[in-house]
Amino acid sequence: MELKNVSCYSPDNMPYGHGVQYFKSEDGQDFYESLNLFTKKYTLCIEPDTGIIRSMAEDVSSLYPAGFTVVDVDELPDGVDISGDWLFEGEKIVPRIPTQGERVAKAKFKKAALMQQASTVIAPLQDAVDLDMATDAEKALLLSWKKYRVLLNRIDLSAATDIDWPDPPSETNRQNHGFKAVIHRHPDDPVIDQMG
């Protein structure tokens, strides 16, 4: 079953009441009246022009179809999701090859997230050093995280292919250095161990 280019509309007769949003395909088929025609296990909402899968469900009535073409399939390949990395091509679902711009954007997002993670770890370690409270293990860990952050910052994302992402200092390194993030609420309160 396929409903192409589904859009919102207001039918003359509103069988489900006035508080319901109604949808129809480009050839005038009502979405709700067509629910029983979707007989396969999974239903997908795909972009009409590209076939990119944007939503999927086992219960077709749970989908919001406006702006999409709605199709059904019996099987989903392993790993299929709605991230924009999968296409519906006629009868089958296939992986989508992202554009260069999409690869660059994804790499920029990953780099920003990793930089934020590193900065979050570095901040309390740097505080301990600045306040002359850092242990030797914390100083060594701070140095490791700063080196990691510098390597991240130097990554050239212009090609966004085969990026050699540096490895962050491992949890094992944190434990081997004896690093413990501590928070003092009040001088009389016990220290809260954040690293286990």
Buried (B, 14 or more C-beta within 10 A) or exposed (E): BBBEBBBEEEEEEEEEEEEEEBBBBEEEBBBBEBEEEBEBEBBBBBBBEEBBBBBBEEEBEEBEBBBBBBBBBEEBEEEBEEEBBBBBEEEEBEEBEBEEEBBBBBBEEBBEEBBEBBEEBBEBBBEBBEEEEBEEBBBBBBEBBBEBBEBBEEBEBEEBEEEEEBEBBEEEBBEEBEBBBEEEEEEEEEEEEEEE
